[in-house]
Amino acid sequence: MASKLKVVIFLGTTREGRLGPRVAKFVQDHLKSKYDVTLFDAEEMNLPMLKKALHFYRDQSQAPKVLLDCDAKIQAADAFIVLTAEYNHSIPPALSNLLDHFGPQGFSYKPSGIISYSPGIYGGMRAAMQLRCFLSELGTLSVSNIFGIPEVHKALDENGKPLNEHMVTGLDRLMSQLDWHAHAMKNHRSKFGVPK
């Protein structure tokens, strides 16, 4: 039996009353039977505002253990899912801060999927558009499908249970693309390695 693809989920909101944990719980619960899923939650990790990214340490053994542990999971990952809210029509600062702690070498030649959400009717799409550029520069190209969740408080209950059919079909549509790209890139990395 083939091993499960490793997927790292990034949740980058920290403000009081945040709705992101609902989305993270829904995604984790939906994927855990098929994928090896790890969640990086900016609120729980409580990383400081970026002063020194992991790849800026000349001797990486001197870096904080949390960065080393997370980097190992990023390096081992086959794909990434980035959950983004929308702050002032842009990417939450906690999300960019979280991602910026790690160098592009762990993200390169691996695909990503974007899930945006908001309590409003646009579902965080303005942040998703900016995040697509951000992820591209990080080296993890996002698949074309973006799963936007408008009125997220009406779409998921407090435990991440979906309250409408759109939630499951939307996530499945995103994952069909992400899964295909993750397998293709994993096979290609295995056969040809990663260019330096």
Salt bridges, closest charged atoms under 4 A:
ASP29 OD1 - LYS25 NZ 3.02
ASP29 OD1 - LYS32 NZ 3.74
ASP41 OD2 - ARG18 NH2 2.87
ASP69 OD2 - LYS65 NZ 2.62
ASP78 OD2 - LYS186 NZ 3.84
ASP78 OD1 - ARG189 NH2 3.44
GLU86 OE2 - ARG126 NE 2.83
GLU151 OE2 - LYS154 NZ 3.42
ASP172 OD1 - HIS30 NE2 2.64
ASP179 OD2 - LYS34 NZ 3.90
ASP179 OD1 - HIS183 ND1 3.15
